[in-house]
Amino acid sequence: MLNKTEFYARFQNVSDIEQSLIDQVNTIIQNVKKNQDKALFDYNKQFDGVELSQLEVPQADIEASLTQISPELREALTQSFENIKAFQERIKHEDVIGEYTSEIYNPLESVGIYVPGGKAAYPSTVLMTATLAKVAGVKEIIAVTPPQAEGIKPSILAACKIAGVDRIFQVGGAQSIAALAFGTETVPKVDKIVGPGNQFVALAKQLLYGYVGIDQIAGPSEIMIIADETSRPEFIVQDILAQAEHDERARTFLLSTSQSLLEEVEALLPEAINNAPRKAIIEPSVRDFHYPILTESIEDNIEIANYVAPEHLSIQTKEPDYYINKIKYAGAMFLGSYAPEALGDYNAGPSHVLPTNQTSRFTNGLTVNDFLTSHSVIRYDQHAFNNLAEGAMTIAHEEGLYQHEASVKVRVEQEES
């Protein structure tokens, strides 16, 4: 158990992405840029142990996937899609038309979606990315996911079908990001790449930003739970494990002014971990990246939350609404004991692609608006021009940009003549 000072000291020494991998990732990128499909086939064999005859998943396999999953799963995926679609339609930017100035929005032409496939299959990631692009009106949605010896899971293909993905390619890691950024003989170049991935994926996105747009550079997944004496320890334990099972580096933070609550949760954790099917992943995560923090006040909770700016912030206190306007930085907030982060992962509506590693201090979770570009439109008649001309000339003259000044002045003189 840590106090606030001890937590800050320990947390500041935790690294997120191993920058030592950067040379390896850059080598992969350059190989894909030069050798294209051949490099992708080679990496599939080297990294995933899978030899393929073709990279693209046949459309017939995508169509058939809906009959290869259970009716219950198909219904759950469809429900999730509809909830996500409805939420994103509500928050989508619309054109703003003014008398003299306007803002016009247009969808991206093409988007690449990275669907992780290392430690688990994530049809939810398909829905939480492709649905947003579809609502935005993106013309071509491409999915990439690591190849599997037995083929891509039908649940992934079904989610792609439901969400409106156009093409799917069996390639993962940094090599798939490079393929989407540059294009190969088979994989099309896209305008933007979204979706979470491992450190190789994150570094590839970082290195290729500029050649292609990206959503974010994702670090380890994380949850912060703020609890008090009214919280349910058994709920909190499972929420911690749910986050930890993502990755050995996943971070979990538990803040409370109640020492007895913290002690009870920590006492329950070992047995829960021991009984967890994904114990091999959860155990190192909790051992190395779990932070139980005894705070002195609610103000301490707020201060630490805004400092960490967690990907997920679960507030399971007697009055969770108190925190809404006090917390400025979080990927997503989950209020109350019956709003577990798992609902956000699957079917609440907002995307589960969220900023990590304190980046919610300057960015936000993925939304439909990340698949739109905008440009301003400026239209002035002579009368409106006259209201701004003098000010524009004054600023241009101060900056020493005399042709800017002349560009305005010639119009003033034209009117006077």
C-alpha positions as CSV (number, residue, x, y, z in Angstrom):
1,M,0.0,0.0,0.0
2,L,1.4,3.4,-1.0
3,N,0.7,6.9,0.1
4,K,0.5,9.8,-2.5
5,T,4.2,10.7,-2.2
6,E,5.4,7.1,-2.5
7,F,3.1,6.5,-5.5
8,Y,4.4,9.5,-7.4
9,A,8.0,8.4,-6.8
10,R,7.3,4.9,-8.0
11,F,5.2,5.8,-11.0
12,Q,7.6,8.3,-12.4
13,N,10.2,5.5,-12.9
14,V,7.9,3.3,-15.0
15,S,8.6,3.3,-18.7
16,D,5.9,2.6,-21.3
17,I,7.4,1.7,-24.7
18,E,10.9,0.2,-25.0
19,Q,12.6,2.7,-27.3
20,S,15.4,0.2,-27.8
21,L,13.1,-1.6,-30.2
22,I,13.1,1.4,-32.6
23,D,16.0,0.1,-34.8
24,Q,14.3,-3.3,-35.2
25,V,11.0,-1.7,-36.1
26,N,12.7,0.7,-38.6
27,T,14.4,-2.3,-40.2
28,I,11.0,-4.0,-40.7
29,I,9.5,-0.8,-42.1
30,Q,12.3,-0.4,-44.7
31,N,12.1,-4.0,-45.7
32,V,8.3,-3.8,-46.3
33,K,8.8,-0.5,-48.3
34,K,11.4,-2.2,-50.5
35,N,10.2,-5.8,-50.8
36,Q,6.4,-5.3,-50.3
37,D,4.4,-8.5,-50.3
38,K,7.5,-10.7,-50.1
39,A,8.5,-9.1,-46.9
40,L,5.0,-9.6,-45.5
41,F,5.0,-13.3,-46.3
42,D,8.4,-13.7,-44.8
43,Y,7.4,-11.9,-41.6
44,N,4.3,-14.0,-41.3
45,K,6.5,-17.1,-41.3
46,Q,9.2,-15.6,-39.1
47,F,7.0,-13.9,-36.4
48,D,3.8,-15.8,-36.5
49,G,4.9,-19.2,-37.8
50,V,2.3,-19.2,-40.5
51,E,2.9,-19.7,-44.2
52,L,0.2,-18.3,-46.5
53,S,-0.6,-18.6,-50.1
54,Q,-2.4,-15.3,-50.1
55,L,-2.6,-12.3,-47.8
56,E,-6.2,-11.3,-48.4
57,V,-9.0,-13.1,-46.8
58,P,-11.5,-14.2,-49.5
59,Q,-14.8,-12.4,-49.5
60,A,-16.6,-15.8,-49.4
61,D,-14.9,-16.5,-46.1
62,I,-16.1,-13.2,-44.7
63,E,-19.7,-13.9,-45.9
64,A,-19.6,-17.4,-44.4
65,S,-18.4,-16.2,-41.0
66,L,-21.9,-15.1,-39.9
67,T,-23.1,-18.7,-40.0
68,Q,-20.0,-20.0,-38.3
69,I,-20.6,-18.2,-35.0
70,S,-23.3,-18.8,-32.5
71,P,-26.6,-17.0,-32.8
72,E,-25.9,-15.5,-29.3
73,L,-22.6,-14.1,-30.4
74,R,-24.0,-12.8,-33.7
75,E,-26.7,-11.0,-31.7
76,A,-24.2,-9.6,-29.2
77,L,-22.0,-8.2,-32.0
78,T,-25.0,-6.7,-33.8
79,Q,-26.2,-5.1,-30.6
80,S,-22.8,-3.6,-30.0
81,F,-22.6,-2.3,-33.5
82,E,-26.0,-0.6,-33.2
83,N,-25.1,1.0,-29.9
84,I,-21.8,2.3,-31.2
85,K,-23.4,3.5,-34.4
86,A,-26.2,5.4,-32.5
87,F,-23.7,7.0,-30.2
88,Q,-21.3,8.1,-32.9
89,E,-24.2,9.5,-35.0
90,R,-25.1,11.7,-32.1
91,I,-21.7,13.2,-31.7
92,K,-20.7,13.5,-35.4
93,H,-19.6,17.0,-36.5
94,E,-21.9,18.7,-39.0
95,D,-21.1,21.5,-41.4
96,V,-21.3,25.0,-39.7
97,I,-22.4,27.6,-42.3
98,G,-22.1,31.2,-41.5
99,E,-22.7,34.4,-43.4
100,Y,-19.0,35.0,-44.0
101,T,-17.2,32.0,-42.6
102,S,-18.0,28.3,-42.5
103,E,-16.5,25.0,-41.6
104,I,-17.1,22.0,-43.9
105,Y,-16.5,18.4,-43.0
106,N,-15.6,15.5,-45.3
107,P,-14.8,11.8,-44.6
108,L,-11.4,10.3,-45.2
109,E,-11.1,8.3,-48.4
110,S,-9.5,5.2,-46.9
111,V,-8.7,3.9,-43.4
112,G,-6.7,1.0,-42.1
113,I,-7.7,-0.8,-38.9
114,Y,-5.3,-2.8,-36.8
115,V,-7.0,-5.7,-35.0
116,P,-4.7,-7.3,-32.4
117,G,-4.5,-11.0,-32.5
118,G,-1.6,-12.0,-30.2
119,K,-2.9,-12.9,-26.8
120,A,-6.6,-13.0,-27.8
121,A,-9.0,-12.3,-30.7
122,Y,-10.7,-9.0,-30.5
123,P,-13.9,-8.6,-32.6
124,S,-14.8,-5.7,-30.3
125,T,-11.9,-3.7,-31.7
126,V,-13.3,-4.2,-35.1
127,L,-16.6,-2.8,-34.0
128,M,-15.0,0.1,-32.0
129,T,-13.1,1.3,-35.0
130,A,-14.8,0.3,-38.3
131,T,-18.2,1.4,-37.1
132,L,-16.9,4.9,-36.5
133,A,-15.3,5.0,-40.0
134,K,-18.6,3.8,-41.5
135,V,-20.6,6.4,-39.8
136,A,-18.2,9.0,-41.0
137,G,-18.7,7.9,-44.6
138,V,-15.1,6.5,-45.2
139,K,-15.2,5.0,-48.7
140,E,-12.7,2.1,-48.1
141,I,-12.1,0.4,-44.8
142,I,-9.2,-2.1,-44.6
143,A,-8.5,-4.4,-41.7
144,V,-5.2,-6.1,-40.9
145,T,-4.8,-8.7,-38.2
146,P,-2.0,-11.2,-37.4
147,P,-2.3,-14.6,-39.3
148,Q,-3.3,-17.7,-37.4
149,A,-2.4,-21.2,-38.3
150,E,-6.1,-22.3,-38.2
151,G,-7.2,-19.1,-40.1
152,I,-8.7,-15.9,-38.8
153,K,-11.3,-16.5,-36.2
154,P,-14.9,-16.4,-37.6
155,S,-15.8,-13.9,-34.8
156,I,-13.3,-11.4,-36.3
157,L,-14.5,-11.9,-39.8
158,A,-18.2,-11.6,-38.6
159,A,-17.5,-8.4,-36.8
160,C,-15.8,-7.0,-40.0
161,K,-18.9,-8.0,-42.0
162,I,-21.3,-6.4,-39.5
163,A,-19.3,-3.2,-39.3
164,G,-18.8,-2.8,-43.0
165,V,-15.1,-3.6,-43.5
166,D,-14.3,-3.8,-47.2
167,R,-11.1,-6.0,-47.2
168,I,-9.2,-8.0,-44.6
169,F,-5.5,-8.9,-44.8
170,Q,-3.7,-11.5,-42.7
171,V,-0.6,-9.6,-41.5
172,G,0.2,-8.1,-38.2
173,G,2.8,-6.2,-36.2
174,A,5.0,-3.4,-37.5
175,Q,5.0,-4.9,-41.0
176,S,1.2,-4.4,-41.3
177,I,1.5,-0.8,-40.4
178,A,4.2,-0.3,-43.0
179,A,2.1,-2.0,-45.6
180,L,-0.8,0.3,-44.9
181,A,1.4,3.4,-44.9
182,F,3.2,2.7,-48.2
183,G,1.0,0.2,-49.9
184,T,2.2,-3.1,-51.5
185,E,1.3,-5.2,-54.5
186,T,-1.7,-6.5,-52.5
187,V,-2.3,-4.2,-49.5
188,P,-3.6,-0.8,-50.5
189,K,-2.2,2.4,-49.1
190,V,-4.5,4.2,-46.7
191,D,-4.9,7.7,-45.4
192,K,-5.0,6.9,-41.7
193,I,-4.4,3.9,-39.4
194,V,-6.3,3.3,-36.2
195,G,-6.5,0.6,-33.6
196,P,-4.5,-0.6,-30.6
197,G,-1.5,-3.0,-30.8
198,N,1.7,-4.1,-29.1
199,Q,4.9,-2.1,-28.8
200,F,6.0,-3.0,-32.3
201,V,2.7,-1.6,-33.7
202,A,2.9,1.5,-31.5
203,L,6.5,2.3,-32.6
204,A,5.7,1.7,-36.3
205,K,2.8,4.2,-36.0
206,Q,5.2,6.6,-34.3
207,L,7.8,6.3,-37.0
208,L,5.4,6.4,-39.9
209,Y,3.3,9.4,-38.8
210,G,3.5,11.9,-41.6
211,Y,3.5,9.2,-44.3
212,V,0.1,8.3,-42.9
213,G,-2.3,9.6,-40.3
214,I,-2.6,7.8,-37.0
215,D,-5.0,7.8,-34.1
216,Q,-2.5,7.6,-31.2
217,I,0.7,5.8,-30.0
218,A,-0.8,3.4,-27.5
219,G,1.0,2.4,-24.3
220,P,0.0,-0.3,-21.9
221,S,-3.7,-0.5,-21.1
222,E,-4.7,0.9,-17.7
223,I,-7.6,1.4,-15.3
224,M,-7.8,3.6,-12.2
225,I,-10.5,2.8,-9.6
226,I,-11.6,5.3,-7.0
227,A,-13.4,3.6,-4.1
228,D,-14.6,4.3,-0.6
229,E,-16.1,2.4,2.3
230,T,-19.3,1.8,0.4
231,S,-17.6,0.0,-2.5
232,R,-17.9,-3.7,-3.2
233,P,-14.5,-5.3,-2.9
234,E,-15.5,-8.3,-5.0
235,F,-16.4,-6.0,-7.8
236,I,-13.1,-4.2,-7.6
237,V,-11.1,-7.3,-7.5
238,Q,-12.6,-8.5,-10.8
239,D,-12.2,-5.1,-12.4
240,I,-8.5,-5.2,-11.6
241,L,-8.1,-8.7,-13.0
242,A,-10.2,-7.7,-16.1
243,Q,-7.7,-5.0,-16.9
244,A,-4.6,-7.0,-16.0
245,E,-5.6,-9.9,-18.3
246,H,-5.0,-7.7,-21.3
247,D,-1.2,-7.7,-21.0
248,E,1.6,-8.4,-18.6
249,R,2.4,-4.6,-18.6
250,A,-1.2,-3.5,-18.0
251,R,-1.5,-1.0,-15.2
252,T,-4.1,-0.9,-12.4
253,F,-4.5,1.8,-9.8
254,L,-6.8,1.6,-6.8
255,L,-7.3,4.9,-4.8
256,S,-9.3,5.1,-1.6
257,T,-9.4,7.1,1.7
258,S,-10.5,3.8,3.3
259,Q,-7.6,1.7,4.5
260,S,-9.9,-1.2,5.4
261,L,-11.3,-1.3,1.8
262,L,-7.8,-1.3,0.4
263,E,-6.7,-4.1,2.7
264,E,-9.7,-6.2,1.9
265,V,-9.2,-5.9,-1.8
266,E,-5.5,-6.7,-1.5
267,A,-6.3,-9.7,0.6
268,L,-8.8,-11.0,-2.0
269,L,-6.5,-10.6,-5.0
270,P,-4.1,-13.6,-4.6
271,E,-6.8,-16.2,-4.6
272,A,-8.6,-14.5,-7.5
273,I,-5.4,-14.4,-9.5
274,N,-4.7,-18.0,-8.7
275,N,-8.2,-19.0,-10.0
276,A,-8.0,-16.9,-13.1
277,P,-7.8,-18.7,-16.5
278,R,-5.3,-16.1,-17.7
279,K,-3.2,-16.2,-14.6
280,A,0.0,-16.3,-16.6
281,I,-0.7,-12.8,-17.9
282,I,-2.5,-11.3,-14.9
283,E,0.1,-12.3,-12.3
284,P,3.0,-10.3,-13.6
285,S,0.7,-7.4,-14.4
286,V,-0.5,-7.2,-10.8
287,R,2.9,-7.9,-9.4
288,D,4.7,-5.2,-11.3
289,F,2.1,-2.6,-12.3
290,H,-0.6,-2.6,-9.6
291,Y,-0.8,0.5,-7.4
292,P,-3.0,0.4,-4.2
293,I,-2.9,4.0,-2.9
294,L,-4.2,5.2,0.5
295,T,-5.2,8.8,0.0
296,E,-6.0,11.4,2.7
297,S,-8.9,13.1,1.0
298,I,-11.2,13.2,-2.0
299,E,-9.0,16.1,-3.2
300,D,-6.0,13.7,-3.3
301,N,-8.1,11.3,-5.4
302,I,-8.8,14.1,-7.9
303,E,-5.2,15.3,-8.0
304,I,-3.8,11.8,-8.6
305,A,-6.4,11.0,-11.2
306,N,-5.7,14.2,-13.2
307,Y,-2.0,13.5,-12.9
308,V,-2.2,9.9,-14.2
309,A,-4.9,10.8,-16.7
310,P,-5.9,7.2,-16.9
311,E,-7.2,5.4,-20.0
312,H,-10.2,4.1,-17.9
313,L,-11.4,5.8,-14.7
314,S,-13.9,3.8,-12.7
315,I,-15.5,5.7,-9.8
316,Q,-17.2,3.3,-7.4
317,T,-18.0,5.6,-4.5
318,K,-21.2,6.6,-2.8
319,E,-21.5,9.8,-4.8
320,P,-19.6,9.2,-8.1
321,D,-21.2,12.2,-9.8
322,Y,-19.2,14.5,-7.6
323,Y,-16.1,13.7,-9.7
324,I,-17.6,14.5,-13.1
325,N,-16.6,18.1,-13.2
326,K,-13.5,17.7,-11.1
327,I,-11.7,15.2,-13.3
328,K,-10.3,16.9,-16.4
329,Y,-8.2,14.2,-17.9
330,A,-9.3,10.6,-18.6
331,G,-9.9,8.5,-21.7
332,A,-13.4,7.5,-20.4
333,M,-15.1,7.7,-17.0
334,F,-17.3,4.9,-15.6
335,L,-19.6,6.0,-12.8
336,G,-21.0,3.7,-10.2
337,S,-20.6,0.1,-9.2
338,Y,-22.8,-1.1,-12.2
339,A,-20.8,0.7,-14.9
340,P,-17.8,-1.7,-15.2
341,E,-15.1,-0.9,-17.7
342,A,-16.0,-4.2,-19.5
343,L,-19.2,-2.6,-20.8
344,G,-17.1,0.2,-22.3
345,D,-15.0,-2.5,-24.0
346,Y,-17.9,-4.1,-25.6
347,N,-21.2,-2.4,-26.1
348,A,-21.9,0.8,-24.2
349,G,-21.4,2.9,-27.3
350,P,-18.2,5.1,-27.0
351,S,-15.1,3.6,-28.6
352,H,-12.8,1.6,-26.4
353,V,-9.8,3.0,-28.3
354,L,-8.6,5.4,-25.7
355,P,-5.5,7.4,-24.9
356,T,-3.0,5.8,-22.5
357,N,0.2,6.8,-20.7
358,Q,-1.0,10.2,-19.6
359,T,-1.9,11.3,-23.2
360,S,-5.5,12.1,-22.3
361,R,-4.0,15.3,-20.9
362,F,-3.8,16.4,-24.6
363,T,-6.0,14.1,-26.6
364,N,-9.2,12.1,-26.5
365,G,-10.6,8.7,-27.3
366,L,-11.3,7.7,-30.9
367,T,-14.6,9.1,-32.3
368,V,-16.3,9.3,-35.6
369,N,-14.8,12.8,-35.9
370,D,-11.3,11.3,-36.2
371,F,-12.4,10.0,-39.6
372,L,-13.4,13.4,-40.9
373,T,-11.3,16.3,-42.2
374,S,-12.5,19.8,-42.2
375,H,-11.7,23.0,-44.0
376,S,-12.9,26.6,-43.5
377,V,-14.7,28.6,-46.2
378,I,-14.2,32.4,-46.2
379,R,-16.6,34.5,-48.3
380,Y,-16.7,38.3,-48.0
381,D,-18.6,40.9,-50.0
382,Q,-17.3,44.4,-50.4
383,H,-19.2,45.7,-47.3
384,A,-17.9,43.0,-45.0
385,F,-14.4,43.4,-46.5
386,N,-14.4,47.1,-45.5
387,N,-15.0,46.2,-41.9
388,L,-11.8,44.2,-41.7
389,A,-9.5,45.9,-44.2
390,E,-7.9,48.5,-42.0
391,G,-7.1,45.9,-39.3
392,A,-5.6,43.5,-41.8
393,M,-3.4,46.2,-43.3
394,T,-2.2,47.3,-39.9
395,I,-1.1,43.8,-38.8
396,A,0.5,43.0,-42.2
397,H,2.5,46.3,-41.9
398,E,3.7,45.4,-38.4
399,E,4.9,42.0,-39.6
400,G,6.7,43.5,-42.5
401,L,4.7,41.5,-45.1
402,Y,4.1,44.5,-47.4
403,Q,2.5,42.6,-50.2
404,H,-0.1,41.2,-47.8
405,E,-0.8,44.9,-47.0
406,A,-0.9,45.7,-50.7
407,S,-3.3,42.9,-51.4
408,V,-5.8,44.5,-49.1
409,K,-5.0,48.1,-49.9
410,V,-5.5,47.6,-53.7
411,R,-9.1,46.6,-53.0
412,V,-9.6,49.6,-50.8
413,E,-8.3,51.9,-53.5
414,Q,-10.4,50.1,-56.1
415,E,-13.5,50.9,-54.1
416,E,-12.5,54.5,-53.6
417,S,-11.7,55.1,-57.3
